[in-house]
Amino acid sequence: MKKLLLASTAATLFSAAAFAEEVKVGVILGYTGPIESLTPDMAASAELAFKEISDSGMFLDGSTITPVRADSTCVDAAAASAAAERLITSDGIVAIMGADCSGVTGAVLSNVAVPNGVVMISPSATSPGLTTVEDNDLFFRTSPSDARQGAVLADVLEEKGITSVAVTYTNSDYGKGLSDAFAASYDGEITINTSHEDGKADYSAEIAALASAGGEMLVVLGYVDQGGKGIIQASADTGAFDMFLLGDGMYGDSLIADLGDVVEGSIGIVPWAEGAGTDAFNALGEAAGINVSSAYTRESYDAGALIALAMAKGGAATKEAVAANVLDVANAPGEPILPGELDKALKILSEGGDINYVGATNVELIGPGEAAGSYRYYTIKDGGFETVSIR
Amino acid sequence: MDILNALVAFANFVLIPATAYGAQLALGALGVTLIYGVLRFSNFAHGETMSFGAMVVVLVTALFQSWGISLGPLPTALLALPFGIAVTALLLLTTDRVVYKFYRKVKAAPVMLVIVSTGVMFVMNGVVRMVVGTEDRRFADGARFLVNARDFKAWSGLDEGLAIKTTQVITVVVALITVAALFWFLNKTRTGKSMRAFSDNEDLALLSGINPERVVTITWLLVAALATIAGALYGLDKSFKPFIYQQLLLPVFAAAIVGGIGNPLGAIAGGFVIAFSEVTLTYAFKKVITYLSPDSWSPDGLVQLLSTDYKFAVSFAILIIVLLFKPTGLFKGQSI
């Protein structure tokens, strides 16, 4: 026993010593489940940032970052917590890039991340509830809260002069939070505000209730690979609604591929960014074979980069270093850093300078550490997403 | 005009979907009832049998599509149905030889067979997921609508649209043909009569020289056909997702028991009773009432008895009420 203790103490000292090592970071996303068509590109984007850091050779004396993937399932809190627990206890990760959906993110945060003191930076958990959650300053997100998305959805409708809508949301923390936020900011009439379950084959009963309540437009706050698509299909089959307003979970190529003409003319919003940072990321991502137009790829890259830069700032590959420095590297003052300039950032940090990570989404962490965010208001035209404005 | 609007809205959201759903449930319940009648146990693997059959149909349909074979306006899946039935029959007969035969030989109690069938259910479930994966598949092709909501509005000048999907019509037509064929077989053919005799009184049937293994084999063949047709029609009308058939097990059993388990006629009636109760109890009648009543009466609320989330609770509730007050079901079946 004594020997074992000695050996493990030695090992701890050894790993804390500052020379090239392999740093593991968890990438917990729903590789199976309702947003499985989005997650491969999200993970690839985060791993792109890690690769950039590793390849620079300037990260903590030439250390490299190895991403370790785990499945959050998007919906199963127990499975996601178990996966995160495994990454921390058996893989020894120092931070978590993830999780993706709001429900599992909250579960992983309170069950695993907070007890273990590990930072989570989520690229896509947008529930307003996560703003006020008890997180010991360990939770950050590079996507904006849905409180803002709800306001933008309401703005879009008011701008179009639509005064009466029916709302259906996926029965989850994300859907409930977003529909509440939308209802709070929309001045028009909401004829019905009801949930739908994901994973069913038949949504005719749900659409019957929505159609009976009526409204000029149907607001669908669901997931593109799940109930959201089923609801729109059922609506088209019965002729209940012609126009849809889509929340961010509905943005995806499979929407147009599967529904085609049905969603023609519909509108929606999705977190977006433009500017030099976005262009830089798009170029990088395309070169790496990532579908950069997929949702949350930019946020994922930024989440990955922030984790790595926080470690560099702290000068150690430890969970404490990440926790202490995320806000520091994300916000002003300091030299602005765009995607592809991570080596420059590492150089500045190693010389003791300050950086202000701008990244692909103009990262500015406000409040308890979440992005202020901007949204792309799009309309579906000729089988493609067409930007109306960025707001 | 308003009465017509109310009727059309009701038909569009209640009558038509519930009829198609009822036909699918009835076919599923017929399979359950046949197994209960002849083999004397509740087959919990029936939902997965439907899933397996539908899966084979999906795969064969994809093959046909890649060869460019199609039925024009009708879905190619209809062509693939016989292949689905054949493969499912093979699976069921193998399961019977490997699993159920042993328990028949030792004359196991029905409750034991129920547990065994639960085991079979999990194995089939795994097989389906391994072969086809868990994602959603649409395999319906051909014309999607017989009557399109938009065209109907333009043609009739009504405010409400009426949509009839091709798959809904096919579901009802195929179900009618299947049920007619089944009843002809059970009532007119010698084999069918021997099955009914075996179901009514096993000992007497054995004494009169009916071969029990033959009856069992034919029952499984019929069940394979019914399950595959029910599964494929459900998938065609909605969409094929391997695990939804497990959710379908409850309404299917409820239909079989409500109608009187072991009684084929009851299974059909039960299927429609369950389908119509599920749909009407969760339908929001606001629109229909608004059309029918004077303006000042139009309701503020949705006039919905139960939220759609409780759809499955409806079949549960009906199941319990029937078991409490009329355990033999609406038509005289065997009591459980």
Interface residues (C-beta under 8 A of the other chain):
Chain A: T32 N171 I192 T194 S195 H196 E197 G199 K200 A201 D202 S204 A205 E206 I207 A208 A209 A211 S212 A213 G214 D225 G230 Q233 D237 T238 G239 D258
Chain B: A9 N12 F13 V14 P17 Y21 T134 D136 R138 R144 N148 A149 R150 F152 K153 G161 L162 A163 K165 Y234 G235 K238 S239 F240 K241 F243 I244 Q247 E278 V279 T282 Y283 A284 F285 K286 K287 V288 L302 Q304 S307 T308 D309 K311
